[in-house]
Structure formats: structure tokens, C-alpha cells
Amino acid sequence: MGGLRIALLTAAAGLLAGAAPAAAAPGFLGTGHDPGVAVDRAGTAHVAWLTDTGETGAVEYCRVPRGKRACATRVAIPLENDGFGKVQVLLPRPGVVQIVAPLLDPTPLLTSTDGGLTFARRDLGELPAVEKALYGPGDFISIVSGSGPAAFGRWAADGSGPGRLPVSFGSATESLSTALAPFGSGYALFFSGLATRSVLFNGVGDPNLQQNWVEGPRLGRGRLEVAAAGGRSGTYVAYVQRRGSRRATYVRRLRSSGRLARARRVSRDDPVGLAFAQGPRGDMALVWDDLDTTYAVRSTRSGRRWTRPKRLFRGNEPADMRIAVGRRGGWIVWDGSAGNTGQNPIRIAALPRAPRR
């Protein structure tokens, strides 16, 4: 009887395992630091990162097809040094790939018009460590700093524009974390340190002028992690709320009026980092690392419903995480070290699908 019970339990465990298969192990792309990622209409990931080649450096660029975990195409673009900051990958239109390689002085904009086979360079100027670059609204590239003070600049698609980030909003202690997202025809910039603040540009005038920005809503004290995403479903901010010993992760929609909607709790975790993105259809993904496990939640296109947290993988030292959401899936990349230098493993994994409704 005992043997029969053990056999039944073993069979049941096998059925449960088959019903809920574990996520595929992350793929290894190379070594370096601070990868960036974008996804095209076919679901292909376009990944780039900085690497040390000895006395100089390079940007490594590769394409990972949907359903794969390795580079199908790979190009090394020589640079004068190893760089410092988060690499940005932009896909303004089919066949065009742009990479912002943060070398501080100068910061190159690398543009390919043949799908990533060859790249031409134009320097944007002297920029600090970069946190986020956005393409649009319009044919513009907008960049926010990754360290204090929180600063912003916008360039034309060909790289012409200011030689630095011309507008700043907060001191270093107010800008330990920064996030930039589309907001209507303009932008919303969140920055967090002593407290979490925001500034808004409504799309009228030149965003490279301080007077065209206005103070946005504040989230208050106790929120050091902040991330933002915008697009078809509107603009959202994700943050960690700490109240005494209790902590949780929330998302809120930034209304067109400039006020925040009611907070929605998506996890009871207190993450080490947040990565937030909205796809072209309006569905969103929020990813975080909780010590040794990385989780994700997805939203519907309206942003009204969010899934329960799903474990992506354990271990693999996720740090400097970047995610991208497309029409046919999404991706996460990371480098295994929270610093801005070093030869660390560059890894990639697929994101879970968004709920249907």
C-alpha cells in the first residue's frame, strides 16, 4: 500500500510539473557591462553593451531572434575607451538601429541604416552617465542622466543638438534614481532620492529650455526605486513604498491633467531594482530582482489588470536590468554587476506574455 501511495504521488508530481513548466534558462551573449535592448516587429531583440578590448573599448551589438537565446548576428564597433553608463538601443523605423554609447566625453550616437550590419558615428557631446534615451515624439532623441543632478536634453534624429544635457531639475541627493517616459506629446521625468518628484513637458516649445518644464506630482519620501513607462495606454510610474517594516511595489497612471491616479499594488516584494516598459500595443511589463529571484508582472493593453508576479529565473546575478516589450514578445538583458565597468556576463531571457484581457 505504501509503495502504491508513493507511486501515485510521484505520478501526480510529474503531471503538475508538466502543467507548469519552468522558464527557459537565460542565454549568455558575451562579456562587458550595461547592456541595452530594443525589440522589433518580428520579436527580434537588438542588444548592445560596452566592453573592454585592452587599451581601448567597443560596443558589442547583436540580434537575438524570437524564441532563441544566442546572437544570430554580431558586430563589434571600436571606441576610444570602455565607457561609463547604460547603453541605449533605439529602433526608429524598420532597418534603422541607433545606439547611444555613454563614454562621457564625447558620447557617440551610432546609426545603422542596413539593419545593424554597419554603423556611422556622430558625437552628441559631453554627457554624464545616461539612464534612458527615448525616440520620439517626432524625429527626436531625448536623454535623461543616470546620476545627480537629474538632467535632460533632446537631439534631432541625426544627432544635431546641444553639446550637453542643458536642463537640470534636482541636486545629486534628489537624483539617486531617474526615469523618463513619454507623456502625451511631451515627457514626464521622475527622480528620487530624499523624496520622489517629477517634472513635466507638455510638448509646447523647446524642451531644452528650463522654462518649458513645470513641476509635476510628488510621491513623497521613502521611495528610492522609481521607474516609468509611457505609450498607447498612457504614462505610468512604478515605485516601492516603504511604511515601517512593510514594503510593497505599486504602479500609478499619470493622468493627462498631470495628477496621479490611485495606486495599484502589484507585489508585496521590496525589490533591489525595477525595470519598466510599455509596448506598442499598450501592454506593460514590470521586472524586479528580489535577492536571488527575478520576477515579472504584465498588464493588459488598457493597464487595468495586472498578472500575479511570475518567477522568471533564480540566480544569474541580475543587475543593470533592461527590458523591452514588442508586438510579439519581450526581453530582459542584464550584466551581473551593479557597477558601470567591468567584464561581466551579459545575459538575456524572454519575458512572459501579457494577459489577453
VENKANOR-V531216 format. One record per pair of residues at least 4 apart in sequence whose C-alpha atoms are under 8 Angstrom apart, sorted by the first residue. I is the first residue (numbers start at 1). J is the second residue. Records with the same first field share a line. If there is no record, write none. Layout:
I = J, J
//
This chain:
1 = 5
2 = 6
3 = 7
4 = 8
5 = 9
6 = 10
7 = 11
8 = 12
9 = 13
10 = 14
11 = 15
12 = 16
13 = 17
14 = 18
15 = 19
16 = 20
17 = 21
23 = 312, 313
24 = 349
25 = 313, 349
26 = 69, 313, 347, 348, 349
27 = 69, 70, 347, 348, 349
28 = 69, 70, 345, 346, 347, 348
29 = 69, 70, 71, 345, 346, 347, 348
30 = 345, 346, 347
31 = 51, 335, 343, 344, 345, 346
32 = 49, 50, 51, 52, 335, 341, 342, 343, 344, 345, 346
33 = 49, 50, 51, 335, 337, 340, 341, 342, 343, 344, 345, 346
34 = 49, 50, 85, 86, 87, 320, 334, 335, 340, 341
35 = 47, 48, 49, 50, 86, 87, 88, 320, 321, 322, 333, 334, 335, 346
36 = 47, 48, 49, 86, 87, 88, 89, 322, 323, 333
37 = 45, 46, 47, 48, 88, 89, 322, 323, 324, 331, 332, 333
38 = 45, 46, 47, 89, 90, 91, 323, 324, 325
39 = 43, 44, 45, 46, 91, 324, 325, 326, 330, 331
40 = 44, 45, 46, 91, 94, 326, 327
41 = 326, 327, 328
42 = 66, 327, 328
43 = 65, 66, 326, 327, 328, 329, 330
44 = 63, 64, 65, 66
45 = 63, 64, 65, 66, 331
46 = 61, 62, 63, 64, 89
47 = 61, 62, 63, 64, 89, 333
48 = 59, 60, 61, 62, 87, 88, 89, 99
49 = 59, 60, 61, 87
50 = 57, 58, 59, 60, 82, 83, 87, 101
51 = 57, 58, 59, 60, 82, 342, 343
52 = 56, 57, 58, 81, 82, 342, 343
53 = 57, 58, 82
55 = 81
56 = 78, 79, 80, 81, 82
57 = 78, 79, 80, 81, 82, 83
58 = 76, 77, 78, 79, 80, 81, 82
59 = 76, 77, 78, 79, 101
60 = 74, 75, 76, 77
61 = 74, 75, 76, 77, 116
62 = 71, 72, 73, 74, 75
63 = 71, 72, 73, 74
64 = 68, 69, 70, 71, 72, 73
65 = 69, 71, 72
66 = 329
67 = 350
69 = 348, 349
75 = 116, 117, 118
77 = 119
81 = 103
82 = 103, 341
83 = 101, 102, 103, 104, 341
84 = 102, 103, 104, 129, 340, 341
85 = 102, 103, 129, 130, 131, 146, 340
86 = 101, 102, 129, 130, 131, 132, 320, 340
87 = 99, 100, 101, 102, 130
88 = 99, 100, 101, 132, 133
89 = 97, 98, 99, 100
90 = 97, 98, 99, 133, 134, 135
91 = 96, 97, 98, 135
92 = 96, 97, 98, 135
93 = 97
94 = 115
95 = 112, 113, 114, 115, 116
96 = 111, 112, 113, 114, 115, 116
97 = 111, 112, 113, 115, 116
98 = 109, 110, 111, 112
99 = 109, 110, 111
100 = 107, 108, 109, 110, 133
101 = 107, 108, 109, 110
102 = 106, 107, 108, 127, 128, 129, 130
103 = 107, 108, 127
104 = 126, 127, 128, 129
105 = 125, 126, 127
106 = 123, 124, 125, 126, 127
107 = 123, 124, 125, 126, 127
108 = 121, 122, 123, 124, 125
109 = 121, 122, 123, 124, 159
110 = 119, 120, 121, 122
111 = 119, 120, 121
112 = 116, 117, 118, 119, 120
113 = 118, 119
114 = 118
122 = 158, 159
123 = 159
124 = 159, 160, 161, 162, 163, 164
125 = 162, 163, 164
126 = 163, 164
127 = 145, 163, 164, 165
128 = 145, 146, 147
129 = 145, 146, 147
130 = 143, 144, 145, 146, 147
131 = 143, 144, 145, 146, 147, 178, 179
132 = 143, 144, 145, 146, 179, 180
133 = 141, 142, 143, 144, 180
134 = 141, 142, 143, 180, 181
135 = 139, 140, 141, 142
136 = 140, 141, 142
137 = 182, 185, 186
139 = 156, 157
140 = 154, 155, 156, 157
141 = 154, 155, 156, 157, 159
142 = 152, 153, 154, 155
143 = 152, 153, 154, 165
144 = 150, 151, 152, 153, 165, 178, 179, 180
145 = 149, 150, 151, 152, 165, 178
146 = 150, 176, 177, 178
147 = 172, 175, 176, 177, 178
148 = 170, 171, 172, 173, 174, 175, 176
149 = 168, 169, 170, 171, 172, 173, 174, 175
150 = 168, 169, 170, 171, 172, 174, 175, 178, 191
151 = 165, 166, 167, 168, 169, 170
152 = 165, 166, 167, 168, 208
153 = 162, 164, 165, 166, 167, 207, 208
154 = 161, 162, 165, 207, 208
155 = 159, 160, 161, 162
156 = 160, 161
162 = 166
166 = 208, 209
167 = 208, 209, 210
168 = 210
169 = 199
170 = 174, 175, 191
171 = 175
172 = 176
173 = 193, 194
174 = 191, 192, 193, 194, 195, 196
175 = 191, 192, 193
176 = 191, 192, 193, 224
177 = 191, 192, 193, 224, 225, 226
178 = 189, 190, 191, 192, 226, 227
179 = 189, 190, 191, 226, 227, 228
180 = 187, 188, 189, 190, 227, 228, 229
181 = 187, 188, 189, 228, 229, 230, 235
182 = 186, 187, 188, 229, 230, 231, 235
183 = 187, 188, 200, 201, 202, 230, 231, 234, 235, 256
184 = 202, 203, 234, 256
185 = 202, 203
186 = 200, 201, 202, 203, 204
187 = 200, 201, 202, 203
188 = 198, 199, 200, 201
189 = 198, 199, 200
190 = 196, 197, 198, 199, 226, 227, 228
191 = 196, 197, 198, 226
192 = 196, 197, 223, 224, 225, 226
193 = 223, 224
194 = 221, 222, 224
195 = 218, 219, 220, 221, 222, 223, 224
196 = 218, 219, 220, 221, 223, 224, 226
197 = 216, 217, 218, 219, 220
198 = 215, 216, 217, 218
199 = 213, 214, 215, 216, 217
200 = 213, 214, 215, 216, 258
201 = 207, 212, 213, 214
202 = 213
203 = 207
204 = 212
205 = 212
206 = 212
207 = 212, 213
209 = 213
216 = 258, 259
217 = 258, 259, 260
219 = 223
222 = 241, 242, 243
223 = 239, 240, 241, 242
224 = 239, 240
225 = 239, 240, 273, 274
226 = 237, 238, 239, 240, 274
227 = 237, 238, 239, 274, 275, 276
228 = 235, 236, 237, 238, 276, 277
229 = 235, 236, 237, 276, 277, 278, 284
230 = 234, 235, 236, 277, 278
231 = 235, 278, 279, 280, 282
232 = 280, 281, 282
233 = 282, 283, 301, 302, 303
234 = 253, 254, 255, 282
235 = 253, 254, 255
236 = 251, 252, 253, 254
237 = 251, 252, 253, 254
238 = 249, 250, 251, 252, 274, 276
239 = 249, 250, 251, 274
240 = 247, 248, 249, 250, 270, 271
241 = 247, 248, 249, 250
242 = 246, 247, 248
243 = 247
247 = 268, 269, 270
248 = 265, 266, 267, 268, 269, 270
249 = 265, 266, 267, 268, 269, 270, 271
250 = 263, 264, 265, 266, 267
251 = 263, 264, 265, 266
252 = 260, 261, 262, 263, 264
253 = 260, 261, 262, 263
254 = 258, 259, 260, 261
255 = 259, 260, 261
266 = 297, 306, 307, 308, 309
267 = 308, 309
269 = 290
270 = 290
271 = 288, 289, 290, 291
272 = 288, 289, 290, 291
273 = 288, 289, 319, 321
274 = 286, 287, 288, 289, 321
275 = 286, 287, 288, 321, 322, 323
276 = 284, 285, 286, 287, 323
277 = 284, 285, 286, 323, 324, 325
278 = 282, 283, 284, 285, 324, 325
279 = 283, 284, 324, 325, 326, 327
280 = 325, 326, 327
281 = 301, 326, 327
282 = 300, 301, 302, 303
283 = 298, 299, 300, 301, 302, 303, 354
284 = 298, 299, 300, 301, 303, 325, 354
285 = 296, 297, 298, 299, 325, 354
286 = 296, 297, 298
287 = 294, 295, 296, 297, 323
288 = 294, 295, 296
289 = 293, 294, 295, 318
290 = 294, 295
292 = 314, 315, 317
293 = 311, 312, 313, 314, 315
294 = 311, 312, 313, 314, 315, 318
295 = 309, 310, 311, 312, 313
296 = 309, 310, 311, 312, 351, 352
297 = 306, 307, 308, 309, 310
298 = 306, 307, 352, 353, 354, 355
299 = 303, 304, 305, 306, 307, 354, 355
300 = 304, 305, 306, 354, 355, 356, 357
301 = 357
305 = 357
306 = 355
307 = 355
312 = 351, 352
316 = 336
317 = 335, 336, 337
318 = 334, 335, 336, 337
319 = 334, 335, 336, 337, 338
320 = 334, 335, 336, 337, 338, 339
321 = 332, 333, 334, 335
322 = 332, 333, 334
323 = 330, 331, 332, 333
324 = 330, 331, 332
325 = 329, 330, 331
326 = 330
329 = 350, 351, 352, 353
330 = 350, 351, 352, 353
331 = 348, 349, 350, 351
332 = 348, 349, 350, 351
333 = 346, 347, 348, 349
334 = 346, 347, 348
335 = 344, 345, 346, 347
336 = 344, 345, 346
337 = 344
//
